[in-house]
Amino acid sequence: MKALYSIFFALLLICLSNKFSISSEISQNDNWQPKEGGELIGKRAPSFEGLKWLNTDPLQIEDLRGKVVLIRFWLVGCPFCVNSAPSLVDFYDKYQDNDFVIIGIHHPKSEAAKDPGLVLRKAKVFGFEFPIAQDNDWEVINAYWLGDEKRSYTSSSFLIDKKGVIRFVHDGGEYYLSEENKDPNLAYLTIDKKIRELIAE
């Protein structure tokens, strides 16, 4: 009987060991993939039409050739934007000296949220030191993301390469650097990896 128990526990340990090694391998090699917007990857990034720039001279996507650009559509009062803000600050701090630019495009969903002072105060709370623009009429978010599509989220992100081509889409919601001392989520890790790859190209 003891022999049977020994064999059972040995097999159990082998199964558990294989399970953990497989899940570890998946977490190291797997990349986060969007559920929506994959068809946009490989397309040229649209121009910035109708934006009101709040903390910088007007920028245009065509003027940013030679730089990797991360665009985040965000809005005041969005919990996903609150949770993703530390990731944006982290990306900016790590890569701003490596031909990398972040642009935060605020797309207000109410008249009150069109107040540029409110947007700038919230950006300061988030620690955003990168360019912030207001997309009051949703011209840019429609050109990049919504158009005629019904999307699950508006708070999407785009990584654009040095030639002005969309190379990665985060289809909304959040990506976080850490949460209650947990590891960064897969979306954050994938974006971080993709930024490094595009900078190196």
NUGUGU-69961 format. One line per 5 residues: their letters; for each residue x, y, z of N, C-alpha, C, CB. Coordinates in steps of 0.2 Angstrom, whole numbers, plus 2048, in hexadecimal, padded with zeros to 3 digits. Glycine has a CB too. Layout:
N
a> X/Y/Z/X/Y/Z/X/Y/Z/X/Y/Z; ...
END
This chain:
201
mkaly> 804/7FA/800/800/800/800/804/806/800/7FB/800/806; 80A/806/804/80E/80C/804/811/80D/7FD/814/80B/80A; 813/808/7FA/816/808/7F3/811/80C/7EF/818/801/7F0; 80A/80A/7EF/805/80D/7EB/805/815/7EC/7FF/80A/7EC; 805/817/7F3/805/81E/7F5/80B/821/7F2/804/81E/7FC
siffa> 811/81E/7F2/817/821/7F0/816/823/7E9/81D/81D/7F2; 814/81E/7E5/813/81E/7DE/80E/824/7DC/811/818/7DA; 809/824/7E0/804/829/7DF/806/830/7E0/7FE/828/7E3; 80A/831/7E5/80D/838/7E7/812/83A/7E2/810/838/7EE; 816/835/7E0/81B/836/7DB/818/839/7D4/820/830/7D9
lllic> 813/835/7D2/80F/837/7CC/80C/83E/7CD/80A/832/7CA; 809/83F/7D3/806/846/7D4/80C/84C/7D4/803/846/7DB; 811/84A/7D6/817/84F/7D6/819/851/7CF/81D/84D/7DA; 819/84B/7CB/81B/84C/7C4/816/850/7C0/81C/845/7C1; 810/84F/7C1/80A/853/7BE/80B/85A/7C0/804/850/7C0
lsnkf> 80B/85B/7C6/80C/862/7C9/812/866/7C6/80C/862/7D0; 817/862/7C6/81E/865/7C3/81D/867/7BC/823/860/7C4; 81A/862/7B8/819/864/7B1/814/869/7B0/816/85D/7AD; 80F/86A/7B4/80A/86F/7B3/80D/876/7B4/804/86E/7B8; 811/876/7BA/814/87D/7BB/819/87F/7B6/817/87D/7C2
sisse> 81D/87A/7B3/822/87B/7AE/81F/87E/7A8/827/875/7AD; 819/87A/7A6/815/87C/7A0/812/883/7A1/810/877/79E; 80F/885/7A7/80C/88B/7A7/811/891/7A8/808/88B/7AE; 817/88F/7AA/81D/894/7AA/81F/895/7A3/823/891/7AF; 820/890/7A0/822/891/799/81D/895/795/823/88A/795
isqnd> 817/894/796/812/898/792/812/89F/794/80B/895/794; 813/8A0/79B/813/8A7/79D/819/8AB/79A/813/8A8/7A4; 81F/8A7/799/825/8AA/796/824/8AC/78F/82B/8A6/798; 821/8A7/78B/821/8A7/784/81B/8AA/781/823/8A0/781; 816/8AA/784/80F/8AC/781/80F/8B4/781/809/8A9/785
nwqpk> 80C/8B7/77C/80B/8BE/77C/803/8BF/77D/80E/8C1/775; 802/8C5/780/7FB/8C7/780/7F8/8C9/779/7FA/8CD/785; 7F2/8C7/777/7EF/8C8/771/7E9/8CC/772/7EF/8C2/76D; 7E7/8D1/76D/7E1/8D4/76E/7DB/8D0/76B/7E1/8DB/76A; 7D5/8D1/76E/7CF/8CE/76C/7CC/8D2/766/7CA/8CC/771
eggel> 7CD/8D8/766/7CB/8DC/761/7D0/8E1/75E/7C5/8E1/764; 7D0/8E3/758/7D5/8E7/755/7DB/8E4/752/7D7/8EC/75A; 7DB/8DE/752/7E1/8DB/74F/7E2/8DC/747/7E1/8D3/74F; 7DC/8DE/744/7DD/8E0/73D/7E0/8E6/73B/7D5/8E0/73A; 7E1/8EA/741/7E4/8F1/740/7EC/8F1/740/7E2/8F6/745
igkra> 7EE/8EB/742/7F6/8EA/742/7F8/8EA/73B/7F8/8E4/746; 7FD/8EE/73A/800/8EE/733/7FE/8F4/72F/7FF/8E8/72F; 7F9/8F7/731/7F6/8FD/72E/7FA/904/730/7EE/8FE/72F; 7FA/908/72B/7FD/90F/72D/7F9/913/732/7FE/913/727; 7FC/916/737/7F9/919/73C/7F6/920/739/7FE/91B/742
psfeg> 7EF/921/73B/7EC/927/738/7EF/92D/73B/7E4/927/73A; 7ED/933/738/7F0/939/73A/7EC/93C/740/7EF/93F/735; 7EE/941/744/7EB/943/74A/7E7/949/747/7F0/945/74F; 7E1/948/746/7DC/94E/743/7D8/950/749/7D8/94C/73D; 7D7/956/74A/7D2/959/74F/7D4/959/756/7CC/956/74E
lkwln> 7DB/957/758/7DD/957/75F/7DE/95E/761/7E3/952/75F; 7DD/95F/768/7DF/965/76B/7E4/963/770/7D9/968/76F; 7EA/965/76F/7F0/963/773/7F0/967/779/7F7/964/76F; 7F1/964/77F/7F1/967/785/7F7/969/789/7ED/963/78A; 7FC/966/787/803/967/78B/809/967/786/804/962/790
tdplq> 808/968/780/80D/968/77B/80B/96B/775/810/961/779; 810/96D/770/80E/970/76A/80B/96A/766/814/972/766; 806/96B/761/803/966/75D/808/961/75A/7FF/969/758; 806/95B/75B/80A/956/758/806/952/752/80C/950/75D; 80A/94F/74E/807/94B/748/80A/945/747/807/94F/741
iedlr> 807/940/746/80A/939/746/80F/939/741/804/934/745; 80E/93C/73B/813/93C/736/81A/93F/738/811/940/730; 819/944/73D/820/947/740/823/943/744/81E/94E/743; 821/93D/746/824/939/74B/827/933/748/81E/936/750; 828/933/741/82C/92E/73E/833/92D/741/82C/92F/736
gkvvl> 835/927/742/83B/926/745/83B/925/74D/840/92C/744; 835/925/74F/833/924/756/82E/91E/757/831/92A/75A; 82E/91B/75C/829/916/75E/824/91A/762/82C/910/762; 81E/919/760/818/91D/764/813/919/767/815/922/75E; 812/91A/76D/80C/916/771/807/91B/772/80F/913/777
irfwl> 801/91A/76F/7FB/91E/770/7F6/91B/775/7F8/920/769; 7F4/91E/77A/7EF/91C/77E/7E9/920/77E/7F2/91B/786; 7E4/91E/77C/7DD/921/77D/7DB/920/784/7D8/91F/778; 7DA/926/788/7D8/925/78F/7D3/92B/790/7DE/926/793; 7CF/92A/796/7CB/92F/798/7CA/930/79F/7C4/92E/795
vgcpf> 7C8/936/7A2/7C7/937/7A9/7C2/933/7AB/7C6/93F/7AA; 7C3/930/7B1/7BD/92C/7B4/7BD/924/7B2/7B7/92F/7B3; 7C2/922/7AE/7C2/91B/7AB/7C7/917/7B0/7C5/91B/7A4; 7C4/912/7B3/7C8/90E/7B8/7CE/90A/7B4/7C4/909/7BB; 7CC/908/7AE/7D2/905/7AA/7D8/90A/7A9/7CF/902/7A3
cvnsa> 7D6/910/7A8/7DB/915/7A7/7DF/916/7AD/7D8/91B/7A4; 7DC/916/7B3/7DF/917/7B9/7E4/911/7BA/7DA/917/7BF; 7E2/90B/7B9/7E6/905/7BA/7EC/905/7B5/7E2/8FF/7BA; 7EB/907/7AF/7F0/907/7AA/7F5/90D/7AB/7ED/907/7A3; 7F3/912/7AE/7F8/918/7AE/7FF/917/7B1/7F4/91D/7B3
pslvd> 800/913/7B6/807/911/7B8/80B/90E/7B3/807/90D/7BE; 808/90A/7AF/80B/906/7A9/80E/90C/7A4/807/901/7A6; 80A/910/7A3/80C/916/79E/811/91A/7A0/806/91A/79C; 811/91B/7A7/816/91F/7AA/81D/91B/7AA/815/921/7B1; 81C/915/7AB/822/910/7AB/825/910/7A4/820/909/7AD
fydky> 821/90F/79F/824/90F/798/827/915/796/81E/90D/793; 824/91B/798/827/921/797/82E/922/79A/822/927/799; 82E/920/7A1/834/921/7A4/83A/91D/7A2/833/91F/7AC; 838/917/79F/83D/912/79D/840/913/796/83A/90B/79D; 83B/916/792/83D/916/78B/83D/91D/787/838/912/787
qdndf> 83B/922/78B/83B/929/788/841/92B/785/839/92E/78D; 847/929/787/84D/92B/784/84F/926/77E/853/92B/789; 84B/922/77C/84D/91D/777/848/91E/771/84C/916/779; 847/924/76E/842/925/768/83C/922/76A/846/922/762; 839/923/76F/832/920/771/82E/926/774/833/91B/777
viigi> 828/926/772/823/92C/773/81D/929/776/822/931/76D; 81A/92B/77B/813/92A/77D/80E/930/77C/812/927/784; 809/92F/779/804/934/778/7FD/931/77B/803/936/771; 7FB/935/780/7F4/934/783/7EF/938/780/7F5/935/78B; 7EA/935/77D/7E5/938/77A/7DE/937/77E/7E4/935/772
hhpks> 7DC/93C/781/7D6/93C/785/7D0/93D/781/7D6/942/78A; 7CB/938/781/7C5/939/77D/7BF/939/782/7C4/932/779; 7BD/93F/783/7B8/941/789/7B1/93E/787/7B7/948/78A; 7AE/93B/78C/7A7/938/78B/7A1/93D/78E/7A7/931/78E; 7A3/943/790/79E/947/793/7A1/94E/791/79D/946/79A
eaakd> 79D/953/792/79E/95A/791/7A3/95C/796/798/95F/791; 7A2/95A/79D/7A7/95C/7A2/7AE/959/7A1/7A4/959/7A9; 7AE/953/79E/7B5/950/79D/7B9/954/797/7B4/949/79B; 7B5/959/793/7B9/95C/78E/7BD/962/791/7B4/95F/789; 7BC/963/798/7C0/969/79B/7C8/967/79B/7BE/96A/7A2
pglvl> 7CC/96B/797/7D3/969/797/7D6/96A/79E/7D6/96E/792; 7D4/96E/7A2/7D7/96E/7A9/7D6/968/7AD/7D4/974/7AC; 7D0/965/7AC/7CF/95F/7AF/7D3/959/7AD/7C7/95D/7AE; 7D4/959/7A6/7D8/954/7A3/7DF/955/7A5/7D8/954/79B; 7E2/95B/7A5/7E9/95C/7A7/7EA/95A/7AF/7EB/963/7A6
rkakv> 7E5/95C/7B3/7E6/95A/7BA/7E6/953/7BB/7E0/95D/7BE; 7E2/94F/7B7/7E2/948/7B8/7E8/945/7B5/7DC/945/7B4; 7EB/947/7B0/7F1/945/7AD/7F7/946/7B2/7F2/949/7A6; 7F6/94C/7B5/7FB/94D/7BA/7FB/948/7C0/7FB/954/7BD; 7F5/946/7C2/7F4/941/7C8/7F7/93B/7C5/7EC/940/7C9
fgfef> 7F6/939/7BF/7F8/933/7BC/800/933/7BB/7F5/931/7B5; 803/939/7BB/80A/939/7BA/80C/939/7B3/80E/933/7BD; 807/93B/7AF/809/93B/7A7/80D/942/7A6/802/93C/7A3; 813/941/7A3/817/946/7A1/818/946/799/81E/946/7A4; 814/942/796/815/941/78F/80F/946/78C/814/93A/78C
piaqd> 80F/947/785/80A/94B/782/803/948/783/80B/94B/77B; 7FE/94D/785/7F7/94B/786/7F3/950/781/7F5/94D/78D; 7EE/94C/77D/7EA/950/779/7E3/94E/77A/7EC/94E/771; 7DE/953/778/7D7/952/779/7D4/950/773/7D4/958/77D; 7D0/94B/772/7CD/949/76C/7C5/94A/76D/7CE/941/76A
ndwev> 7C3/950/76E/7BC/952/770/7B7/94F/76B/7BB/959/770; 7B8/94F/765/7B3/94C/760/7B5/945/75E/7B3/951/75A; 7B9/942/761/7BB/93B/760/7BD/939/759/7B5/936/762; 7C0/93E/756/7C3/93D/74F/7C8/938/74F/7C5/944/74C; 7CD/939/753/7D3/935/753/7D1/92E/756/7D9/938/757
inayw> 7CD/92D/75B/7CC/926/75E/7C7/923/758/7C8/927/764; 7C3/926/755/7C0/923/74F/7C4/921/74A/7BA/928/74D; 7C9/925/748/7CE/923/742/7D2/91D/744/7D2/929/741; 7D4/91D/74B/7D8/917/74D/7D5/911/74F/7DD/91A/753; 7CF/912/752/7CC/90C/756/7C5/90B/755/7CD/90D/75D
lgdek> 7C1/910/756/7BA/90E/755/7B7/90E/74E/7B6/913/759; 7B7/913/74B/7B5/913/744/7AD/911/744/7B9/90F/73F; 7AC/90C/740/7A5/909/740/7A4/903/744/7A3/908/739; 7AA/901/748/7AA/8FB/74C/7A7/8FC/753/7B1/8F9/74D; 7A4/8F7/755/7A2/8F7/75C/7A7/8F4/760/79A/8F4/75D
rsyts> 7AB/8F8/764/7B0/8F5/768/7AE/8F4/770/7B6/8F9/768; 7B1/8F0/773/7B0/8EE/77A/7B2/8F4/77E/7B3/8E8/77C; 7B8/8F7/77C/7BB/8FD/780/7BD/902/77C/7C1/8FA/784; 7BD/908/77F/7C0/90E/77B/7C7/90F/77D/7BC/914/77C; 7C9/90D/783/7D0/90E/786/7D5/90A/783/7CF/90E/78D
ssfli> 7D6/90B/77C/7DB/906/779/7E2/909/778/7D8/905/771; 7E6/905/776/7ED/908/775/7F0/905/76F/7F2/906/77B; 7F5/909/76C/7F8/907/765/7FF/908/766/7F5/90B/75F; 803/903/763/80A/904/763/80C/905/75B/80E/8FE/766; 80F/90A/75A/811/90C/753/818/90C/752/80E/913/751
dkkgv> 81A/909/74C/822/908/74B/825/90F/748/823/903/747; 82B/90F/747/82F/915/745/82D/917/73E/836/913/745; 829/912/73A/827/914/733/820/916/733/828/90E/72F; 81C/917/739/816/919/73A/810/913/739/814/91E/735; 812/90D/73A/80E/907/739/80C/905/740/811/902/735
irfvh> 805/903/740/803/900/747/805/8F9/747/7FB/900/747; 809/8F8/74D/80C/8F1/74E/809/8ED/754/813/8F2/74F; 805/8F1/758/802/8ED/75D/7FC/8F1/760/807/8EC/763; 7F7/8ED/762/7F0/8F1/764/7EF/8ED/76B/7EB/8F0/75F; 7ED/8F2/770/7EA/8EF/776/7E3/8F2/775/7EE/8F2/77C
dggey> 7DE/8ED/776/7D7/8EE/774/7D3/8F1/77A/7D4/8E8/771; 7D6/8F4/77F/7D3/8F7/784/7D3/8F4/78A/7CC/8F8/782; 7D0/8F7/78F/7D1/8F4/796/7D8/8F7/799/7D0/8ED/796; 7DA/8F2/79D/7E0/8F5/7A1/7E6/8F0/79F/7DF/8F5/7A8; 7EC/8F3/7A0/7F2/8EF/7A1/7F6/8F2/7A7/7F7/8EF/79A
ylsee> 7F9/8EE/7AB/7FB/8F0/7B1/802/8EE/7B3/7F7/8EF/7B7; 806/8F2/7B5/80D/8F1/7B7/80D/8EC/7BD/811/8F7/7B9; 809/8ED/7C2/808/8E9/7C8/802/8EA/7CB/80E/8EA/7CD; 7FF/8E6/7CF/7F9/8E7/7D3/7F9/8E3/7D9/7F3/8E4/7CE; 7FA/8E6/7DF/7FA/8E3/7E5/800/8DE/7E5/7F4/8E0/7E7
nkdpn> 806/8E1/7E3/80C/8DD/7E3/80C/8D6/7DF/80E/8DB/7EA; 807/8D6/7DA/807/8D0/7D6/80B/8D2/7D0/7FF/8CF/7D3; 80D/8CD/7CC/811/8CE/7C6/80D/8D2/7C1/813/8C7/7C2; 811/8D6/7BC/80D/8DA/7B7/809/8D5/7B3/812/8DD/7B3; 804/8D8/7B0/7FF/8D3/7AC/802/8D2/7A5/7F8/8D6/7AB
laylt> 800/8CD/7A1/803/8CB/79B/803/8D1/796/7FF/8C5/798; 7FD/8D5/796/7FD/8DA/791/802/8DF/792/7F6/8DE/792; 804/8E1/799/809/8E6/79A/810/8E3/797/80A/8E7/7A2; 811/8DC/799/817/8D9/797/818/8D9/78F/818/8D2/79A; 813/8D8/78C/813/8D8/785/814/8DE/782/80C/8D5/782
idkki> 811/8E4/784/812/8EA/782/819/8ED/783/80D/8EF/785; 81C/8EB/789/823/8ED/78B/827/8E9/786/824/8EB/792; 826/8E3/785/82B/8DF/780/82A/8E2/779/829/8D8/780; 824/8E4/777/823/8E7/770/827/8EE/76F/81C/8E7/76E; 826/8F2/774/82A/8F8/774/831/8F7/773/828/8FC/77B
relia> 834/8F3/777/83B/8F1/776/83D/8EF/76F/83E/8EC/77B; 839/8EA/76C/83A/8E8/766/83A/8ED/760/835/8E2/764; 835/8F2/761/834/8F7/75C/839/8FC/75D/82D/8FA/75D; 83C/8FE/763/841/902/764/848/8FF/760/843/904/76B; 848/8F9/761/84F/8F6/75E/84E/8F5/756/84F/8EF/761
e> 849/8F6/753/848/8F5/74C/84C/8FB/748/841/8F5/74A
END
